[in-house]
Amino acid sequence: MESTRGKLLVAAPSLSDPNFRQTVLMMLEHSGEGALGVVLNRPSELTVSSTIGDWATAVSKPRVVFVGGPVSQSSVIALASVALDDADENWSQVKGRIGTVDLERDPGDIGGLDEVRIFAGYAAWAPGQLEAELAEDAWFVLEFDGSDPFSEDPQELWWQVFARQQGELRQLRLYPRNPADN
């Protein structure tokens, strides 16, 4: 099994589950014990200032809580990019400058903090479940661009990720926003 940790999991057009249709996930964990990620392109209407006020000015625009996935939507995960030279114990690396931060801390106490996005809930897979979905071609595993977790236009991220791919995958950038309109 090749780990997807630190990569994007991008829904194939054939994936019709409404929880994951046209989603882009950042994979935070993937081992023999299962996998966990957050959906990067599902902003909610809930503002960060109304939920975690201390973090309201630290989060990237749009300053809303994102729907990280269908599991445990009362739990909160914060993704952050940091200056690696200034990173401290309040940040846990996923890949490169991207990691998770402890929301119990004051944003000013986190060394090198650059961008932050907050997610309610997450996506999780039991052991072997993600591997089975990958074998069924439900997902594409792609490298992330450092700006993906903090996209200023998150609703367009699915198409943006395909637009920078090569070959046949690049053609998916032309996939209709609503296939029923086709």
C-alpha positions, 0 to 999 in steps of 0.5 A, a space after each residue: 500500500 502506498 500512502 496518500 498522506 500529504 497528497 490530494 485525493 480528487 473525486 473522479 467524475 463517476 463518484 456520485 456520493 453527494 458527500 464527495 461529488 467533485 471534491 478535493 481532499 487533503 490527506 492527513 493520515 493513511 496507514 494500515 489502520 485507515 485513512 483520514 482527510 479533509 475536503 478542501 472545497 466545501 465552504 460553509 456559511 458559518 463564519 470562524 468569528 462566530 465559532 472560534 473568535 480567537 482565530 477569526 483574523 488568522 484564517 484565510 479568506 473566505 473566513 468561514 468554517 469548511 465542511 471537512 467531511 461527513 464524519 464527526 462534524 462537531 470536531 474541528 481540524 485546522 490546516 496551516 502553512 508555516 515558515 518551516 524555519 519558525 515552526 514549533 511544537 504547536 504545529 504537526 507537519 503533514 507535508 512540506 509547509 502544510 500541517 495541523 495546528 492546535 486550536 486551543 493555542 492562541 494563533 500568536 503563539 504558533 511559530 511561523 504561522 502563515 495561512 490557516 483554514 478550519 474544517 468541521 468534520 473529516 473524511 475517514 476510511 477503515 483499513 482497506 476501504 480507501 485502497 478498495 475505492 482507489 482500485 475502483 477508480 473512484 479517486 485520483 491521487 495527485 500532488 498538491 500545490 501549496 496554495 490548494 488548501 487555502 484556495 481563494 476560490 475553493 468552489 473551483 478547486 476541483 477544475 483548477 487541479 485538473 487544469 494543471 495536470 497533463 494528458 487525459 486528466 487535463 481534459 477533466 477541467 472541461 467537465 460540466 459544473 452540473 452534468 445534468 445541464 450537459 
